[in-house]
Amino acid sequence: MNVVATRFKDLFILEPKVFGDSRGYFVESYNKETLLKKGIDITFVQDNQSSSAKGVLRGLHFQRAPHAQTKLVRVLSGVCTRRCRGSKEKRTDVWTAFFG
């Protein structure tokens, strides 16, 4: 798995290896040991999946302790635009777009 750092603290792009053949493919989307070797110590306690109709915009929000949750986002088909705003920015209208 390739781990790409972003300019945001603790925000990474995880690029998993895809193993495929004529039957289909296999992807390991999370491996605690692999991430630990990259210096990322996280534990997922919940796994959710949703499906959206064409044109639907979904968002994730930041949560502070004690309710903080690590987010792992997968896009199986379609387009994903990732936009993040640093939580310590003085202006609330400053957003940064980044693409993996």
Beta strands, then each sheet from edge to edge (+ up, - down):
strand 1: 2-5
strand 2: 12-15
strand 3: 18-21
strand 4: 24-27
strand 5: 82-84
strand 6: 96-98
sheet 1: 1+ 2-
sheet 2: 3+ 4-
sheet 3: 5+ 6-
end
